[in-house]
Amino acid sequence: MELDLVRMRRERFAKVQAAMAQRHVGALLLMTSGNVYYAAGARQATADNSRTYHLRTAALVIAGDDAPHLFTPYPEGVPPELPADHVHRPLYPELDEGVADMARRIEELLGGGEPGKLAVDDFTAPMFLLLPGLLSWKLGNAATIMAGVRLLKTADEIECLRRSWEINERATLAVEAALRPGRRLSDLTGVYLAAVFDEGATCNFLDPVFNAMPARIAEGPWSTNGDVPFALATTDRILSDGDLVWTDCVTGYESYASDTGRTWVVGNRPSPALRDQYRRWQEITDAVIDAIRPGATGADLTSVAVEANGGTKPWLAHYFLAHGLGIEGGEIPQIGSDLGQAFDESFVLAPGMVLVVEPVTWRDGVGGYRVEEMVVVTDDGHEQISSLPHTPFVT
């Protein structure tokens, strides 16, 4: 489809306003980068980690207003359609005096009418301690409001996610082509980052993960739950013929994430036993994806996965069977996670949701198989976006 970023920002803001009206919330104060981007379309420089919190963007959404108020030190990241009188100098929420200034400026923008509810998605320590006593408005929780709003994607959001995933897959193929004995795992990071931006990515969310996996859990790093230790920081280990490599790469297009994980064998000669792990993974994944449709629950997906795996959970205990995707690489829902069975049973799929399905098979002494697949819930079922072939496991 033809991507229209102005339309996307307009539709997202309308969804935020509708959710506020439904919850009878007079204003939202958004402090987290994902929520600020969603409601206000503001880009933020994040290359310098020491400035992430000191110089941060924030947004104030007032019920009934035509546009969000944006507080930012990065004027180059302001959307062109945002009115000039809605763009303000930054807030300094890490300082006591900054919170006092924040409260004064917010009260001015809210006006002198009857105080209502101001929902906030995140607090610094000075905000938590001081803001309730400085504002006349009652404070509420904006995180749950924004999580619900962001769950169902617009057509433009899905197009951004599609482009992000396709970019990530092309970069992944470039790295796979560079995989050979004698290369360092850390070399793959450079190949990936060069390729992903050459392909058109606009940001990168996560240091790429390239892990050489042990054949036995006991041979790998210690883990708190005794499960397969993944994902770990990429090391400078030199690869040998036959090494099993698991990947996890999260990059973005127009700030929408893609989260591709793959399984590689250095030298492209997987053993028959490792091929068996792939075949079992494929059977589980096919069953789970076939079950994705409007009205299905998270519990339906976990039940299908367990049944396809002969009665045991086919995913890492410290991960999940599937997770959401959007402005961040791991949005709600987390299906099969420590949120528990009650959450999985209560979560109902609907059109516009995006899932990353990632079961794992493992046989100690052999190794295992892990790949992430992106699926969009449609009006009458689902559409699978991911398309990389599973070579060399399938020739």
Secondary structure, 3 states (H helix, E strand, C coil): CCCCHHHHHHHHHHHHHHHHHHHCCCEEEECCHHHHHHHHCCCCCCCCHHHCCCCCCEEEEECCCCCCEEECCCHHHCCCCCCHHHEECCCCCCCHHHHHHHHHHHHHHHCCCCCCEEEECCCCHHHHHHHHHHCCCEEEECHHHHHHHHHCCCHHHHHHHHHHHHHHHHHHHHHHHCCCCCCEHHHHHHHHHHHHHHCCCCEECCCCEEEEECCCHHHCCCCCCCCCCCCCCCCCCECCCCCEEEEEEEEEECCEEEEECCEEECCCCCCHHHHHHHHHHHHHHHHHHHCCCCCCEHHHHHHHHHHHCCCCCCCCCCCCCEEECCCCCCEEEEECCCCCHHHHHHCECCCCCEEEECCEEEECCCEEEECCEEEEEECCEEEECCCCCCCCCCC
